Amino acid sequence: MENSQEKYFAFLVYLLSLVGVIYVLFFRPTQERFAQYHARQSLGIQIIALGLLLAWFIVIWVLAWIPYIGFIVGIALFALVLAAYIVLAISYMRGMINALQLKRQPVPIVGNYATSLSSFLLEKVGYRSEG
């Protein structure tokens, strides 16, 4: 397949979020290795973002039981979640740029972790990459 087509599939993985990941990984598993790599990057970033939000929610729920201070600390912790989301958004945009430039390199800060996390989870649900 042409590099330009692979480039656009890899870009769509980021643009369409989870829908793009599912399409590339499950409906075109052998055609686009480059797009598959970026699908794993995108999926990993999305999982990290969801995990951060869930972790914050659990912590604030526990802290809410502490009168006065718990709620304030929980809200202050949300600033950390926002900072992490900014980092993840930058990583996501860098992934889009890498896809359009035909670069197969991990996104900054979370790239290696995102790839290994998504590969681990895909293996657990029975996904098998051909080749």
Secondary structure by P-SEA (a helix, b strand, c coil): ccaaaaaaaaaaaaaaaaaaaaaaacccccccaaaaaaaaaaaaaaaaaaaaaaaaaaaaaaaccccaaaaaaaaaaaaaaaaaaaaaaaaaaaaaaaaaacccccccccaaaaaaaaaaaaaaacccccc
